[in-house]
Structures are given as C-alpha cells and as structure tokens.
C-alpha cells in the first residue's frame, strides 16, 4: 500500500449510505467498523498521504483543507459519545446512519450562525467551535474544538442535521467570550428582533452564566429589555386591531380619587373595567419578589372590581389569537359582574 492508493478494506465495504460529509470525515472507531485498521489509518495519515487527522480520533478522508461543514462535524465527532452499533441516530437526523452526536452540541457563535444570525461571523472565519457537553465527560479542548461543560445539558435543536444549543444558551456561551460591547448588543438585539427568543429567556441564561456583573453585558441587557418591551407593545396593538377588540386607553396609571396610586397598565377598557398588563419581568431580578408585587397589584385591582389579564411577550408572539380570545371573554363577562369602583385614569 502506498500513499496514493485507497485502503482496500474501506473500498470493499461501501459507505454510499452515508451523507456526503460523513464519507469525508470519520472517527477511527467508525473506520474500524468498515474494516480499516489503526495501522491503515496511520499509513494514510503520514505526511503527503491521502488522509489527515484533524482532531484526536477524527480523520479527514482527503488531503485538502476541510470545509466549514467538515470542521463542524469533526468537532462533534470528537466531542460526542460514539453510538454503539445498531443504535439508531438521534430523532430529526436526516441520515439514519449518520453519527448520533450523543451528549454533544454546538453552541456559541457557530450555533448562532447556524440559527441564521447575521450578526455572528460566517463559519469559515470562526477559529474555535464551542461544543457543549455534560460536566462529567472527560474531554479537553484541542485544535478547533473548545469544550464547554454544563451540569444540565439542554435539549438540542437540529439545524442542517447538526445538534445545536437553543438560542438563549448559545447566546450566553457566545457572550461569555466577547468583550466588544457593540458585538454583544448586536447579538442580543437580533435575538429579539429576529423572533428567535424572548428577552426573559436570554436574561435568564446570562444570569445563570454569571455574566450580569460585566458592565458591557448589563448595558446590552438594558437595551434588550427595552427592545423586547417595545416589540411586545407593538404586538399588543396588533392584537387589538387585527382581532376586532374595542379600542382601550393605552399606557395609563390608575388612582383612587384622592387616594393612592394603584399601578400602571398597558391597556384599559374603562367601561368594562378590564385591564391588560404585559408580564415582562426580568429574570435577573428576584422573581419571587417580582411575582409577589404583581400578585398584590392584581388582588388590589380585582377587589375594586377590575379584571386584570396578564400576557407574556412569548404568548403574544406564539398565540396572539388565543390571547385576544381571553381578553374578549373578560370584556364580555363584565356585564355579569358588580360595577367596579370609580378610579381615576391618568396617562402614564
């Protein structure tokens, strides 16, 4: 055998059932299942050979530079637990014979690029691919693979046949490596404007990653929350308009005549004594304390005969029609209730 001849055992066991990239990148363990011995691999990976080792235990089956797709799959092959023979691939995989990539998923900037972010760099310009694995896995960062450990591995999303961390987790892992305030702000803003996720989910992950002590991250989060509230308010206006609800008074404060302030509301129907408030609590705050404040406000208003409907930005985005039905039901039910106490409505 010389460097220019294919390895006979691999030729004798065709791998045409594998997708294109899985014919070009394989682990040494997978090559063994095709009859290729470690000695054969070493021979082919010698300088000037037909193959090359691009990560420990991962072989590129051609001598040229790897493509972005090959680099991604190589990193996952390095980090993932090898699937035992006969075990099917993960649900959602395009090729049932492809590697399962058990207990490993892309995260950080590469994951955001795969999710369709335009503010994250193209794959070819990313030097290190972040891979999320369970904390107890015995792996080290090497070459293009940067290993990130977590006590609780999120459920991956399949993007182009690759397991990718959900956007909030991928954002937190990307932000942890960034010191450029502008880059952080652009990523967080795109997450919300692009409809990838809600601000609360992002802030929750940033808080869990202990990133909210960094001034440039805090500034970006403040912009993110303002952006998220603005988008949620626009959706609330759309809900009223597109689903034929009567026009409320918008963004008001309620007070008892000559008495205390009762709280601000995003929308209020005075004749029906029905209010809507957007639930945009920031997870970096004490959620129990915040919820207690919401509950006290709601109880106080309802003792006065005012029905309060809380709507989260996520529900507005995912089930606007259902939220409109909830508000319509509250408006229609107002005739069956005792008249509400008189309150003063002021612009907020």
Phi and psi in degrees as a GROMACS rama.xvg file:
@    title "Ramachandran Plot"
@    xaxis  label "Phi"
@    yaxis  label "Psi"
@TYPE xy
-120.121  -179.847  UNK-2
-66.3966  -20.2906  UNK-3
-100.079  -0.503883  UNK-4
-102.726  141.577  UNK-5
-67.9832  158.088  UNK-6
-75.8446  117.373  UNK-7
-53.8484  -43.9175  UNK-8
-58.7708  -38.4131  UNK-9
-66.9404  -38.9908  UNK-10
-66.0564  -32.8949  UNK-11
-77.7724  -12.9566  UNK-12
-125.02  86.4804  UNK-13
-55.8238  146.706  UNK-14
-117.485  33.1952  UNK-15
-65.6008  -20.2143  UNK-16
-70.6763  -15.0243  UNK-17
-84.6835  152.038  UNK-18
-66.5798  165.093  UNK-19
-52.149  -49.1856  UNK-20
-66.6111  -31.3398  UNK-21
-79.1582  -5.78575  UNK-22
-89.5025  -15.3317  UNK-23
-102.73  -20.8972  UNK-24
-131.347  127.475  UNK-25
-144.85  154.891  UNK-26
-81.3185  158.406  UNK-27
-62.8965  -33.3747  UNK-28
-64.8424  -40.4738  UNK-29
-70.4391  -35.7182  UNK-30
-61.7637  -36.4005  UNK-31
-61.8597  -34.4884  UNK-32
-68.0267  -17.3069  UNK-33
-99.406  13.2157  UNK-34
86.5101  12.7869  UNK-35
-96.2779  117.518  UNK-36
-80.521  161.201  UNK-37
-55.1366  -36.3557  UNK-38
-64.3465  -40.0517  UNK-39
-61.8256  -41.7549  UNK-40
-63.5911  -47.1578  UNK-41
-59.4824  -40.3409  UNK-42
-63.0031  -46.1355  UNK-43
-70.9285  -23.1392  UNK-44
-95.7987  7.04075  UNK-45
-65.7689  157.15  UNK-46
-50.3969  129.462  UNK-47
84.2507  1.73462  UNK-48
-78.2232  177.19  UNK-49
-79.3537  -19.459  UNK-50
-122.23  173.641  UNK-51
-151.361  144.387  UNK-52
-88.6987  118.133  UNK-53
-101.597  -17.7295  UNK-54
-150.072  159.265  UNK-55
-54.0798  122.306  UNK-56
77.2053  7.24327  UNK-57
-125.028  125.705  UNK-58
-116.35  132.033  UNK-59
-93.8363  121.901  UNK-60
-88.9063  37.963  UNK-61
-158.035  160.407  UNK-62
-86.5454  -13.5126  UNK-63
-78.4377  176.191  UNK-64
-66.086  146.472  UNK-65
-73.3288  147.874  UNK-66
-78.2539  170.17  UNK-67
-58.8128  -42.949  UNK-68
-62.5185  -42.4493  UNK-69
-64.269  -39.5726  UNK-70
-64.8837  -41.4515  UNK-71
-60.8795  -49.9713  UNK-72
-68.1543  -33.3034  UNK-73
-62.3602  -44.0543  UNK-74
-62.8266  -42.4646  UNK-75
-68.1102  -38.0524  UNK-76
-63.0492  -37.5502  UNK-77
-65.8983  -41.9933  UNK-78
-87.6311  -25.9936  UNK-79
-78.81  155.214  UNK-80
-74.0188  134.952  UNK-81
-66.6238  133.783  UNK-82
-78.0508  128.969  UNK-83
-62.673  152.443  UNK-84
-57.4307  133.545  UNK-85
90.705  -10.1066  UNK-86
-85.981  129.086  UNK-87
-68.3049  159.264  UNK-88
-67.7133  169.565  UNK-89
-65.5873  152.427  UNK-90
-57.3855  139.474  UNK-91
91.0221  -9.73303  UNK-92
-68.5832  137.877  UNK-93
-70.4238  -29.9592  UNK-94
-120.201  115.886  UNK-95
-64.2236  -16.2542  UNK-96
-97.5165  -3.66587  UNK-97
-71.3051  159.544  UNK-98
-57.646  143.783  UNK-99
-80.0335  -22.4393  UNK-100
54.3215  50.7088  UNK-101
-68.9996  136.61  UNK-102
58.7822  38.7822  UNK-103
-158.421  141.441  UNK-104
-154.945  151.355  UNK-105
-71.8454  144.846  UNK-106
-143.737  -172.548  UNK-107
68.4544  -152.094  UNK-108
-62.4436  -40.668  UNK-109
-61.4198  -40.4256  UNK-110
-64.0906  -41.3982  UNK-111
-63.918  -39.3056  UNK-112
-61.3443  -42.7196  UNK-113
-66.8155  -30.7674  UNK-114
-72.4316  -8.88391  UNK-115
102.547  12.1909  UNK-116
-67.9066  135.619  UNK-117
-92.6009  -16.0772  UNK-118
-89.5903  -3.4169  UNK-119
-96.0217  154.205  UNK-120
-72.0884  156.19  UNK-121
-62.8175  153.773  UNK-122
-58.5671  -38.3055  UNK-123
-63.3017  -23.5513  UNK-124
-93.2379  -0.283446  UNK-125
-90.1215  120.239  UNK-126
-80.5365  -37.1651  UNK-127
-122.433  130.329  UNK-128
-100.264  123.899  UNK-129
-80.2255  130.22  UNK-130
-124.028  127.2  UNK-131
-93.2331  128.377  UNK-132
-136.746  161.861  UNK-133
-61.1471  150.458  UNK-134
-58.7502  -33.7177  UNK-135
-85.8673  -2.25417  UNK-136
-67.376  138.167  UNK-137
-95.9888  88.8355  UNK-138
-137.993  155.266  UNK-139
-127.686  151.99  UNK-140
-68.3787  137.999  UNK-141
-159.803  147.631  UNK-142
55.0078  -126.825  UNK-143
-86.903  -0.32491  UNK-144
-100.536  119.594  UNK-145
-110.214  116.343  UNK-146
-87.3315  124.57  UNK-147
-114.68  132.225  UNK-148
-106.241  148.962  UNK-149
-144.438  146.515  UNK-150
-74.6433  -24.8239  UNK-151
-133.276  104.512  UNK-152
-76.8854  123.529  UNK-153
-71.215  163.002  UNK-154
-70.9764  124.223  UNK-155
-74.5192  156.699  UNK-156
-106.395  140.831  UNK-157
-87.5913  117.32  UNK-158
-125.049  117.54  UNK-159
50.4245  39.5744  UNK-160
77.121  11.3589  UNK-161
-118.351  132.646  UNK-162
-73.3983  125.507  UNK-163
-128.5  139.652  UNK-164
-65.0051  147.919  UNK-165
-56.5091  154.614  UNK-166
-54.5554  -47.5992  UNK-167
-57.5421  -42.4952  UNK-168
-69.7202  -41.191  UNK-169
-62.1467  -38.5532  UNK-170
-62.1095  -47.0976  UNK-171
-60.5781  -42.0433  UNK-172
-68.2127  -34.698  UNK-173
-69.3479  -45.5741  UNK-174
-63.3926  -32.3419  UNK-175
-61.7529  -21.9478  UNK-176
-101  -2.98339  UNK-177
-103.925  137.61  UNK-178
-113.803  -7.5244  UNK-179
-82.046  112.275  UNK-180
-60.7939  -38.0809  UNK-181
-63.959  -41.8829  UNK-182
-65.1155  -41.4371  UNK-183
-62.7516  -45.2762  UNK-184
-62.8394  -41.1252  UNK-185
-63.8373  -41.7478  UNK-186
-64.7735  -46.5828  UNK-187
-65.8488  -39.9611  UNK-188
-64.3517  -43.3566  UNK-189
-64.1039  -34.1375  UNK-190
-58.2975  -39.3451  UNK-191
-84.6894  -49.3665  UNK-192
-62.7711  -35.1796  UNK-193
-79.7369  -1.34492  UNK-194
73.078  18.9627  UNK-195
-72.2996  -35.6999  UNK-196
-166.948  171.298  UNK-197
-90.7297  151.999  UNK-198
-54.4223  -38.8154  UNK-199
-59.6088  -38.9526  UNK-200
-66.4578  -38.2463  UNK-201
-65.8845  -48.5724  UNK-202
-63.6922  -35.6844  UNK-203
-61.1317  -43.5179  UNK-204
-69.846  -39.6817  UNK-205
-63.1796  -38.8424  UNK-206
-66.4492  -43.7164  UNK-207
-62.7168  -32.4084  UNK-208
-84.64  3.64045  UNK-209
58.2348  41.816  UNK-210
-100.017  -5.44689  UNK-211
-83.1322  7.89597  UNK-212
-92.9399  -5.83199  UNK-213
-89.9079  121.563  UNK-214
-54.8233  -41.5249  UNK-215
-69.6305  -26.5488  UNK-216
-75.7023  -40.6704  UNK-217
-60.5577  -43.4475  UNK-218
-61.0095  -42.4856  UNK-219
-65.9493  -37.1243  UNK-220
-66.3862  -40.284  UNK-221
-59.2288  -42.8162  UNK-222
-64.8539  -39.6218  UNK-223
-61.6997  -46.0269  UNK-224
-65.1958  -39.4148  UNK-225
-64.0892  -41.6291  UNK-226
-62.7919  -44.2382  UNK-227
-64.3187  -40.7321  UNK-228
-65.595  -41.7953  UNK-229
-60.213  -43.1955  UNK-230
-65.8267  -41.0687  UNK-231
-64.8098  -39.3555  UNK-232
-63.2791  -42.3575  UNK-233
-60.4305  -40.132  UNK-234
-67.4058  -34.6705  UNK-235
-65.1086  -42.2749  UNK-236
-59.3652  -44.3829  UNK-237
-62.2012  -41.591  UNK-238
-58.2838  -46.2532  UNK-239
-64.0305  -44.2242  UNK-240
-70.7008  -48.5345  UNK-241
-78.0908  -20.168  UNK-242
-108.871  16.0154  UNK-243
67.0128  29.1954  UNK-244
-80.6018  149.405  UNK-245
-62.6563  151.67  UNK-246
-69.5319  129.342  UNK-247
-90.8771  -178.559  UNK-248
-93.9811  137.31  UNK-249
-100.837  144.932  UNK-250
49.2472  72.6921  UNK-251
-123.84  160.995  UNK-252
-109.753  143.281  UNK-253
-110.186  139.853  UNK-254
-138.996  149.943  UNK-255
-76.7018  144.458  UNK-256
-56.0797  117.999  UNK-257
67.5499  11.4218  UNK-258
-120.439  -160.176  UNK-259
-77.3028  164.205  UNK-260
-72.3701  131.809  UNK-261
-97.1048  -18.4144  UNK-262
129.233  161.415  UNK-263
-92.266  149.606  UNK-264
-134.137  148.911  UNK-265
-80.5228  -32.2687  UNK-266
-149.733  142.793  UNK-267
-145.688  133.161  UNK-268
-107.683  97.2447  UNK-269
-59.8051  -40.9535  UNK-270
-64.797  -35.6658  UNK-271
-95.1097  -8.87576  UNK-272
54.5816  49.8316  UNK-273
-120.637  134.9  UNK-274
-125.901  149.966  UNK-275
-122.017  133.158  UNK-276
-128.819  132.553  UNK-277
-76.5503  127.784  UNK-278
-89.5727  93.3883  UNK-279
-116.934  40.4297  UNK-280
-58.63  138.226  UNK-281
-90.9361  124.732  UNK-282
-62.3725  -17.585  UNK-283
-71.89  -15.9515  UNK-284
-86.1299  171.058  UNK-285
-71.0101  106.295  UNK-286
-64.2212  -37.8846  UNK-287
-63.3359  -43.5072  UNK-288
-65.4247  -41.9289  UNK-289
-63.6989  -44.546  UNK-290
-65.6995  -35.6546  UNK-291
-61.9357  -39.2983  UNK-292
-64.6447  -44.7738  UNK-293
-58.9591  -45.7374  UNK-294
-64.4624  -42.2223  UNK-295
-61.8549  -43.517  UNK-296
-62.5937  -45.2567  UNK-297
-62.8332  -45.5768  UNK-298
-61.7823  -41.3086  UNK-299
-62.5192  -46.99  UNK-300
-65.4592  -39.4866  UNK-301
-71.7174  -27.5396  UNK-302
-64.6158  -27.0264  UNK-303
-86.1896  1.26006  UNK-304
90.8305  12.6362  UNK-305
-99.9892  123.56  UNK-306
-84.462  127.336  UNK-307
-112.762  126.126  UNK-308
-109.31  118.921  UNK-309
-95.5268  132.425  UNK-310
-128.692  130.346  UNK-311
-86.6936  151.687  UNK-312
-55.7706  -35.3157  UNK-313
-63.9507  -43.0619  UNK-314
-65.775  -36.9134  UNK-315
-63.0659  -37.5437  UNK-316
-74.9821  -40.864  UNK-317
-95.259  -24.9749  UNK-318
-145.903  57.9003  UNK-319
-60.5683  -41.8575  UNK-320
-61.3997  -40.4395  UNK-321
-65.3992  -40.3397  UNK-322
-66.0183  -37.8055  UNK-323
-62.366  -37.5925  UNK-324
-65.6746  -36.9285  UNK-325
-63.2203  -45.9826  UNK-326
-65.1228  -42.9309  UNK-327
-60.9867  -40.569  UNK-328
-62.0202  -42.9302  UNK-329
-63.1813  -39.4788  UNK-330
-65.8797  -42.4502  UNK-331
-68.7738  -31.6858  UNK-332
-78.1646  -8.51415  UNK-333
-62.2196  -30.4015  UNK-334
-68.6998  -17.7641  UNK-335
-91.7765  -2.74987  UNK-336
-101.826  160.905  UNK-337
-65.112  150.513  UNK-338
-57.5145  142.685  UNK-339
-76.6314  159.112  UNK-340
-64.8034  152.703  UNK-341
-74.2966  130.403  UNK-342
-131.12  154.925  UNK-343
-92.5542  128.611  UNK-344
-105.559  119.572  UNK-345
-121.668  147.415  UNK-346
-64.8378  143.112  UNK-347
